[in-house]
Amino acid sequence: MNQPITPEAYTLTIAPDLDRFVFTGEVTLSATAHDAVSTISLDCAELAVWNCRLQPENTEAPAMDCPFSVDPAKEALTVQLPQAISGPFTLTMEYMGKINDRMAGFYRSRIQVDGGPSHMAVTQFQESDARRAFPCFDHPAKKAVFNVSMIVPQGLTAIANTAVKSVHEKDDGRQRVEFEPTPKMSTYLLFFGVGPFEIHTDDVDPRVRAVCLPGMGKQTDFGRVFGRKALAYGEDYYAIAYPLSKMDLIAVPDFAFGAMENWGAITFRENLLLHVAGVTSREGESRICEVIAHEITHQWFGNLVTPEDWKYLWLNESFATYFGFGMVDYYHPDWEIWQQFVRTQTETALSRDALHETFAIEMPGGAQVAITTSTAPIIYSKGGSVLRQLEAWIGPEHFKAGLRRYLTAYAFDCAASHHLWEALAEASGMPVSELMQNWVTQPGFPVLSVRRNADQLTVSQRLFSFLPNDSAQVWMVPLTVTTYGPDGQAATQTWIMDRETIDIALPPGTLAYKLNPEQTGFYHVRYDDTDNLDRLGVMVKGRTLAAMDRWGLQNDLYALVKSGAAPMARYLALAENYVGETDYLPLSSLDSHLFEAALLLDGELCEQTRKTADALIQAALAAVGEQPAADEPQTTAMLRDQLLAHAALLGVEPVLGRLKDQFKAFVDGGSVPADIFRAVMTAGAVTGDPAALDTMIKRYEASPVEHERMTLVTALGSFGQWELLEKALDYAIEQVPDRIRFMPLVAAAGNPAAGDHLWPWFEANLERMQSMHPMLFERVVAAFVPGPGLVDPDRTRAFCKTLLEKQPRLRDVLALSLERLAVNAAFRQRKR
């Protein structure tokens, strides 16, 4: 849409009808045509437009009716002007739309309020769904001011990005609520909603408000307090005041994403804002804070400074991901949040980016770019990890100064990647542009192979991938090496490795060396010197190597095993050094790798893997205990729950027996601590019977807490008997709402007891699942194809080919899932 038109403002009136699920709208676009135009093309989808009127400014002529046409396929409204115009004008359009149930555009969410309405309605416009609520220039670069009014029934509350300006009662029992003008912003950040909302204002910072359904006010305290702290952190760190008079945190029952950063009106899944004492786990608390921090970071990265095109989406999401953890670490340093970042973001990104089916952080495609199961790990997780690498290289103060330059220079405007690089380069005096262009505009990452010859290391780089490649890619790698002398003293050196091979001199007497200390570099390491790997293993066993490095050592080796560059037996030998490990990051990762390998491998190697996992789990649980303690570290609580759940799924006795006893007590009306609720429910399913399934379903249906509902439906995918698992999955498809329906299905794909039954079930039930939200259905596909599909790879590939012909939109997720299937099949076939 390269029209020479600049939008200045939209004046928008929305009148929703929550009984008929429709709304009427009127929008007046104030804009300027820089050249003479005879047609105006706007983005418009699923709207019935019935009138368009043009009013050239600076003229006393009456508004002119304009003929128009709508092209549903192109999602376009074309207005034919009575005469060519240039300069300022206004275009008014009247129309009607549906309040849909697809969690996109202006949509409805079912609620339960005694004696009140059965639905509320909110908006979700990212990336390009504002056009489903009003005709507009639906592109991030087309910023404008929005003047919003809503006509709603009395007794309901209307909310938008800005504070209420006025309220006027109407004769028909409705009221017109007019809101203050927004800052200049993109269409995808616009928000409006209506429902029986409660609004709870923070006592310390009245700009911060929590919005929820009636009776949930107390559940907003935890998130609202952290939201106030995160807002203060952002204003201090970025040295730019938050420009709106309010910041609402809004709990929405039906929500496809985790949250959405609408300026001044941030929406959340209920479990990511509401906190219920005794029900929300320690891991749930961490996630609430991280997501709130992520969305508040967007108030600067995305809202204040917006990418000028969707291919620069990383300028939003990578920074929000990175600072989402940084803000939490500032207020909760005891939570070891950077260990959680490396575990959930960096490890995920390395695995995703090791496929041939990958792409650059700065994605080609412009308007075609979208957040999907395929793209999210690159935009969010890899992007955030590359920022961690950058800050470690240029230093925290230079990093902060550069970001302040960038945000100040482009406030209320749009930017591209090079604008950020230039600001950071100016602040640091370092070649940031060269390095970042290298990492942001090319896909993949390197593996650094290192070999020792006397007192010299030779380090070479090449593209890492799970499947063979012949790439000649080279990166500018901020390479750091720590050496360990005979007295135990460590020394660290740093270089920029911008060619395929470099030589590094070691200090005399070096006994061992570790590349990428603290794991800030986004790359894998291969130690061709097996003696050095053995010495590092001894340091792991003695816990003289930092937790970050203990994670990196085994994570690098597992990636090499999956690529065929190292045998699984070597990984199992390294794993023996971790017996007795209790730190969250290395053990959580190692345990997950062993669990995955146990699912994928067969025969003797599978049995050896299970025995190693059994020993690690039992040793760790013996050290930290199987029951939560009030004063223990948060990461200990998170680690225990994971280990117990995997013990249940792998049948680790006597741990499984004790979990089964706790589930029996739960069936009899007893309580289960929140921090092991997931594990106990998993064990109940693994060892369960029809009564266990009925108990879990009844508890799910009666629970008013989304956090608990999600845990219970996920456990439905863990039943150990196929007949019960099939019944549980049928229940999920038919009775569980779309927003969480994918959870038991994904859990089933990782259930060792599902065996050969699951892929035929997936094929037979595909049509029943296709009504799910597209992004959530993609998660199911991504779980089933490389896992259960491994039972017969040829059959799986043929099925996916047919599915792609019917649903071309699944191209990306099917491509990456089929490549993962190939990786898993090769892993299983190697037998070593």
N, C-alpha and C positions, 0 to 999 in steps of 0.2 A: 504494500500500500504506500506508494511513493507520491502521494498527492502533495501539492505545495500548500498544505493547510496546517496551521498550528492551533490546536485547541487551547483555549484559555480557561474556560470554566464550564461545568455542567450544573444545571439547576434541576434537581431530580425529585419528583414526588412519587412515592410508592404507597399503594393502598392494598394491603394483603387481606385475603379472605381465607381464614384458617378452617372454615367449614367446607368450602368447595375446592380448596387448594389451588386458588388462582390469585392473581394480583393484577391490578391496573396500574399503569405508569404514565407519567408525562415527563419528558426530559427536554430541556432547552440547552442546546450546545452553543456556547459563545466562542467564536473562533475567528481566525484571520486567514484569508486566502492571499498568498503572496504573489500569485499570478492569476490571470483570469481563468475561472473554472466554470464549466457548464453542468458538471455532475459532481456529486459528493458521494463517496462510497464509504460506508460505515460497517463495522463488524456487528452482526446481528444473528442470533441463533435461537430458534424455538420461541419466537415472539410473533404475535399477530399485530402488525402495525396497521393502523387505520387512518392516520392523518399525518402529513408533513407540511409545515408552513415555514417559509423563508422570510426573514426580515433583515434586509441590508441596513447596516447602521448609518448614521449621519444622513438619514432621509426621512421624510414625513410620509412616505408612501405606506399604505397598509400592508400587513403581512400577506404573502402570496402563497396560495395552495400549490403544492408541487406534486406532480405525478412521481411514483416510485415503484420499484420492483424489489422482490426478495428472492435471493437464490439460496435455498436451504443447503445445497451441497457445498457451496463456497462460504456459507455462513455470512452472507453479505446483504446489506440494504443499499440499493443505489437510488439516489434522489436526483431526478431530472430538474434542473433549475429553469425557471421561465426565461431567464436571460443570463448570459455570462456575468459573473461578478468577480470583484477583487476587493481586498481590504476587509475590514471587520464586518461580521454578519452574525445573526443568530438563526438557528434552525430548531424548531420545536416539533417534537414527535409524540404522538399519543399511541398507546399500544396496550396489549394484554399478554400475560405470560402465565406459565404454570409454576406452582410451588412444588417442585418435584421431590422424589424420594431417593435420588441418586447421589446425594452428598456432594453436589456440584452446582454452581450457580446459586440461585435463591431456592433453598430446599427446606423441607420440613423434617422435624425430628420428633418421634413419638415420646410422650412424657406421661407420668402418672402423678396427677395432682388431685387430691380429694375435692370433688365438687367443682373442678376447674376444667380448662380446656385439655384436650387430649394431645395437642401438638404445639410446638413452637416452630419458628422459622428463622433461619440465619443464612448468611451468604458465605460461600467459599469460591473465590475467583481466580486463585493462582492455578495454572499459568494463564489461561485465556478463557475464563468463564464469566467475566463481567458482561460479555455480550449476551448472556442468557437472562440478564436482568434489565438491560437497557442498551439501545444502539449507541455505539461509541467507537473511538479509536482505541482498540484493545491491544495496545503494545506498550511495553515498559517505557520506551522513550517518549511517548506521547503524554507527558505529564500535564495535569490541569488542577484547578481548584474545584472542589465538589461542595455544592450547597444542597444538603439532603433534607427532605421532609418526609414524614410517614403519617399516614392516616390510619389509626388503629382503634380497636374497640376500647372503650373506657374499662379500666380494671387490668389492662395489659400494659406492659412497659416496653417502650421502643428504645433501642440503643443504636448508636452509630459511632463513627470514629471520634467525633468531637462531642463536647458537652451540649446539653439542651439549651437552646436560645430562647424558645417560647413555646407555650402550649395553649391551643385554642380549642374550646369545646364546640362541637358541631351539633346541629339539631337532631341528627340521626343516631345519637348515642355513641358516636365516635369522637376522637380528638385528633387534631392536627399537631404533630410534634415537629418543630423546626429546630435544626441543629446548627451550631456555629460552622462557618466555612472551614474546610480542611486546609492544611498546607498544600502547596503544589505537589502532587504525587501521581503515581501511576494507577491505572484502573484496577489492577489486580489487588491493590491494598485497600480498596474501598470496602466498607462493612456496614451492613444494617441488619437488624434483627428485631423480632417481637416475640414476647412470651410473658408468662407470669413470673418475671425475674425478681429475685431479691438482690439488692445492691448493698455491699458492705464496704465502707470506706475505712482505709487505714488510719489509725490514730496518730501515727508519726508523720506520714506523708500523705495528705488527703488527695493527692493526685492519683494515688494507687487505689483501685477499687476492685473487689472481687464480685463477680456476677454469677448467680447460681439459681437453681430452682428452689422453691419454698422448702424450708426446713433443713437445708444443707449449709447454712451460714457458718456453723462451727467448723465444718470440714474445709473451709477455705482459709482458715487462719494460717496454717503452715505455709501454704503457697503464697498467700498475700504478703506475709512478713518477708519471705525470701524475695519476692518480686520487688518490694520496696528497697531491699539491700542491693539487688542486681541493678536497679535503676540508678541508685547512688554510685555504684561502681562504674557504670557506663559513663555517667556525666563526669566523673573525676578522671577516668582513664583517657577518654577521648577529648576532654576539655571542651565539650560542646553541650550546652544545656538541652535537655529534652524539650522540644518546641511546643508540645500540646499541653492543655490544661488538665488533662486526665489521661490515665492509662488503665483500661479495664482488662481484667483477666477473667475470661468467660468460659464456664464449663458447659460443654455441649454433649448431650447423650450420644447422638449419632454423628460420628466424625471419622472420615477415612484416614486422614493423616494424623500425626501426633499432635500437631498444633499449627496455627497459622498466624503470622506476624502482622495482621491488619493494623495500620497505624492508629494507636490509641484504643484499639478494641481487639485484643489478642484472644483467639479462640483455642480451646484445648479439649482433647478427650478428657472425660471426667477423671480417669485414673491418673492423669498427668497434671492435675491441679488439686483435686480433692484428696484430703488426708484423713483417714479414720483410725484413731488410736486403737491398737490391738488387732487391726486388720491390715493396714498398710505395712509392708515389710521394710526393713532397712534398705534393701535394694530399691524398693518403690520410692522411698524418700529421696534417695540419690537421683533417681530418674526424674522425679518431680522438679527438683532444683535444677538439674542439667537442662531440661526442656524449657523451663521458665527463663533461665539465663540465655539459652539459644534464641528464643523469640525476642527477648529484650535487646540482645545484641543487634537484631535486625532493625530495631528502631533507628540505628545509625547505618548499618551495612544492609542496604536494600531499600529502606524507607527514606532516609535523608539523602543518601547517595545511591542511585539506582543504576543497575547495568543498562547500557544503552541498547543492548540486544540480548536475547535469551541465551546466546552462546557464552555470554559472560556471567551466567548464573552463579558460577563459583564465587564471584565477588560478594554474593549474598551468603550462600550456604556454607562455603568453606570457613569463612570468618565466624559465622554463627556457631558452627560446630566447634571450632577451636576455643572461642571465648565462652561457649556454653560450659566447657569444663574449667576454663581459667577462672571464671567468676565464682564457681562453686569452690574451687581450691582456695581462693582468697578467704572465703568465710568459713570453710571447713577443711583446713589443712590436714586434720587427722583422718579424713576419709580416703586419703591416698588416691585422689581423683585422677592423677595422671597415669597411675597404673590402670585405672578403669578406661582411660582414653586409649592407651596403647592396646589394651585387650579388645575393646569393642570397636575402635575406629581403625587404628593402624593395622592390626592383624587382619581385620575384615578387608581392608583396602588392598593389602598385599596379595591376599588370596584372589580377590576379584580381578585385580590388574594383571595377574599372571596368566590370563587367558589370551589367546589370539583375538577373541571377540571382545576387545576392549577399545578404548578411545581416549583422547586427551581430556584433561580437566576442562580446558576451554574447548567446548564441543562445537564441531561444525554443525550447520543445519539451521541456525537462526531460529525462526519461529517454530521449527519442527522439534526443537529440544523440549523435553519434558522430564519431570521427575518420575522415574519408574524403578522397578526392581533391578533393571539393568544399569541405569544411570546413577542412582543414588549413592552407591558405595564409592564411585569415582568423584562425584561432585562434592559430597559431604565428607566422606571418610578419608579418601586420598588427599583431597584439597586441604582438609584440616591438618593432616599429617605432614604435608609439604610445608605448610605454614610453621609447624613446630620445627621442622628442619631449618627453615629460613631464620626464625628467631634465634635458634641456637647458634647459627653462623654469624649473623650481624650483631647480636646482642640485644637484650631486652630494651635498653633505653633507646637505641637507634630504631628498633622496631616500633616502639610507642611513638617516637617523634615523627616517623614516616607516616604512620596511620593518621596522626593528627593533621599533618599537612594535607593528606589526601582528602579526608573528610571535610576539612575547612574549605579547600579549593573547589570542591564539587557539591557543596551543600545545596539541597533542593534541585539538584541537576542530575545528569546521567554521566557515567564514566565507562571506560573500557579498561582492559587489563593493563595496558601500557601506562595509563595514568597512575595506577597504584605503584607499579615498578619504579617509575620515575620519581615519585615522592619518597619511596624508601631509599632509592639510590642517593637522592639529594641529602637525606637525613644521615645516611651512614657513610657516604663517600666510597661505597663498595660497588662492584659490578652486579648489582641486583638484577638489572634488566636482562643481562645476558644469562644469568643463572635461572631466573624465573621463567623466561621465555623457553628455556631448555626443558624445564619440568612441567610447565603448564600447557605447552602447545604440542608436545609429542606424547603419545601413549606409552604405557609400560614403565618399567624400571629395571635397573641392572642387578645382576648378581656379581659380586666382586670375589674373584678367585684369588687366593693368596698362597704363595709358596715361599718357604724359607730356604736360603742358601747361606750357611754360616751366619754372619751378622747383617744380612740383607734380606728384605722382603721384596718379592715381585708381586705386584697387585695388578690384575687385569680385569676388565669389565666387559660384559656383553648382556644383551637383553635376556632377562629371566622369563621363562614360560614353562608351564607344566608339560606342554607338548613340544616336540622338536621345532626349532626355528633356525633360519639362516640370516637373521637380521645383523646389520652392521651398525646399529644405533650406538651412539656414544652420548653420555650425559656429563654435565658439569657436576661432579659429586663432591660435596663438602665431606672429605674423608678424614676421619679421626681414628687414631690408633693409640691404645694404651698398652704399655709394656710393663712387665713385672720382673724385677730383679731378684737375685738370690736372697736378699734381706727382706723381701716382701714389699719393697717400695714400688710404687707405681708412677709412671711418667706418661704424659699424654702429648701427642703431636697432632697437628691439623694441617691439611693441604687442600687445595682445589685440584681434583683429578679431572682434567678436561680432555684426556686422550685415552686410548685403549689400554695402555700399560704404563705403569710407573714403578720405579725402584725406590725403596725406603731403607735408610740405614738404621739399624737397631742399636740401642745403647749396648756397650760391652757387657757380657754376662747375662743378657736377657734369657729368662727361663720360659716365659710364656707371653703371648700377646693376644689382644682382643680388639678386633675392628668394631667400629660403631659403638663405643661405650655410651651408656645411657640411652642407646637406641633412638637417637634423634634423627639419624639418616634413614631415608626411605629406600632401603635396598636390602637384599639378602647377602650373606657372606658364606663362602665355601672355603673351608680350611683343607687344602690339599695335603698339608702336613698333619697327618693323623696323630702324631705324637703331641702336637700342640693341642689338638682337640681333647686328647686324653688328659693333659695337664689342666685344661680348663674344666674338664669334668670333675677332677679332684677338687678344684676350687669351688665348684657347685656343691659338692658333697660336704665340704667344710664351711659352706656359706660365707666364704671370703670374697665371693663375687657378688656384686649388688643384685637386687631382685630384678631390676630392669634387664641386666645382662644375663641373668639366669633364664629369663624369658626369651631373650633374643637368641641365645645359643640353641635352645631346643626348637624354637620356631623356625629358625633358618634351616636346621637339619631336617625337620619334618617336611618343609617345602621341597628340599632337595630329594627326599625320599619319594614324594609324590611325582616329581618330575623324572624319576628314574636315575638320578645322578648319585644316589646313595641307597644302600640296602636298608630295609626296615629293621633288620637285626642290629645295625649300628645304632639306630634310634632307640631301640629297646635297651641296648647296653648303656647308652647315655642316660636313659630314664632311670636306671637303677641308682644313679647318683642323687636323684630327687626324692628317694624314699625318706620320709621324715620331713619333707618340705611342708611349710605351713603358710608361706606368703601367698597372697591371693594371685598376683599376676603370673608367676611362673607355673604354679600348680593348676590354676584354673585353665590355662592354655594347654598344658601338658595333658591334663585329664580329658579335655575336649578332643585333642588330637587322638588320644588312645581310644576314646569312645567312637570317634568317626572311623578309625582304622578297624575296630572290632566289627562295625557294621559292614564295611566294604570288603574286608579280607575273608578268606575261608581256609579251611584245613588247619594244619599245624601252626601256621603263622598267626592265624586268628586266635587260636588257643593261647599261644605265647603272649599275644597282645592283651588278652583278657586277664591272664595271670599277673602281668605287670600292672594293669589298671587296678586289679583287686588289691595288690600289695600297697600301691600308692594311696588308694582310698582309705584302706583300713589303718595305715600308719598315720595319715593326716587326721582322721577322725579320732584316733586314740590320743593325739596330741591336743586337738582343739575341743574335743568333746562333741557329742551328738545332740546336745541340747543348747539352745542359745543362752548367753549370759548377758546381763544388763550392761555391764561395763566393758564388753569386748569391742575390738575395732570393727568398724562397719564392714570392712572387706572380709573379716573372718566370718561374719554372719552370711555374707554373700557366697563365700567359698563353700561353707558347710552345706548350704541348701543345694548347690550344684552337685557336690560330691554325693550327698544322700540320694538325690534324684537319679544320678547315674548308677549308684549302687543298686537302687531298686530296679532299673531297667536292665542292668547286666546280671542281676540275680546274685549279688555279693552277700553271702551269708557270713556271720549272723546279723549283719546290718539290716538286711531286708526283713528278717523276722521281727526285729524290734520296731521297725517302721510299720509293719503289719499290725502289731499290737496297738500302736498309737492310732492307726486308722480304725481299728475295732472300737477303741474308746471313743473316737469321734462319732462313729455310727450310733453309739449308745448315748450320745448327747454331750460328750466331753469336748473340751476346747483343745485347739492345737496352736502353738505359738506362731505368730505371723511369719517369722523368719524361716520356718521349716514347713509351712503349710503346703507349698508346692510339692516338696519331697514326699510328705505324708500322703497327699492326694495321689501322687504318681504311684506310690507303693500300693495304695488301696486299689488302684486300677490294675496294676501288674498282677496282684494276687487275688483280684476281686471275683465276684460272682454277681448274678442278677441283682441281688439286694444292694451290693455296693454301687452298681450303676444307678439304681433307683434313688439311693441316698444322695449321690452326687448331683443328679438332675434336680431333685427336690430342693437341695440346698442352693443350687444355682438359681432356680426359678424364684426362690424366696428372698435371695440376697438383694439388698438395696445398694450394694457397694460394687462399683465397676471393677475395682482391683481384685476383689474376691471372685466376681463372676468370670473374669478373664482366666484366673488360675484354675478354676473348676472346669471350664470348657476346654482348656488346654489339656488337662488331665484325662479328658475323655478319649484322647488319642493314644493313651498308654495302656489300654487293656491288653492283658496277656493272652486271652482266648479269642480266637478269630470271631466266633459268633457274637461275643459281647462287643468286640471292637467294631464290627460291622453295624451292630445295632446303635452304638454310640455315634458313629459317623452319620448314620441315617438321621438320627435325632439332630445332629449339628446342622445338617443341610436343611432340614425342614423347620427347625424351631429356633435356632440361634440367629440373632440379627446379623445383617450383612457386615457390620463394622468389626465383628470378632469371629465370624464364621470360619475364617481361614485358619484360626489358631489350632483347633483340634486336628484339622487336616494336615497341617505342617507337622504337628507333633507325631501323628501317625506315621508320616514318612520317615521319621527317625526312631521308630519303635522296633527293636530287634525281634519282637515276637510276631510282627506282622508277616514276616516271611514272604512266600511267593504269592500270597493272596492279594496284596495291596495294588499291584499294577493292573491286574484284570478288573479289580473293583473301580479303579480310577477311570479306566476306559469305559466301563459300563455306566458310570455315574457322571460322566463329563457334562452332559447337557444340564443336569440338575444344578451344577456349580456355576454355569456360565452367566447366570444372572447377577453374580457378585460384582462389586465395584471392580473396574478393570485392573487397578493397581493391586488390589487384594487377591484377585484371581491369579495374577501373575506370580504372586508369592507361592501359591499352591502349585502352579506349573513348575516353578523353579525348585521346589522341594521334591516333587514326585519324579520328574524325568531323570535326574542323575542318581537318585537313590533307589526307590522301588523299581524304576525302569531298568536297573542293572540286571534284573532277573533274566531278561532277554533283550540285549541291546539292539539287535536287528529289528525285532518287533517294535521296540520303542521308537526307533528312528522312523520306521514306516508310519507309525501312528502320528508322530509329530509332523511329518511331511503332509499328511492329509489334513491335520489340524491347521497348519499354516495356510493351506489353500483356502480353507473356510474362513480363517480369521487372520488376515495379513497383519493386523495390529500387534500380533504376538511374535512378530519376526525377531525382535531383539532378545526377548526372554527365552524363546525357543533356541536361538543360536547359542547363547551362553550356556543354557541348560544341556544342550546336546554336546557341547564341548566338555562340560563337567562330566557328563556321562562317559565320554571317551577317556578322560583322565582317570576316572574311577575304574573303568574296565581295564585299562593298562596297569593300574596299581594292583588290582586283583590278580592279573595274569602273571605278574613278575615272580611271585612265589619266593621272594627272598627278603 
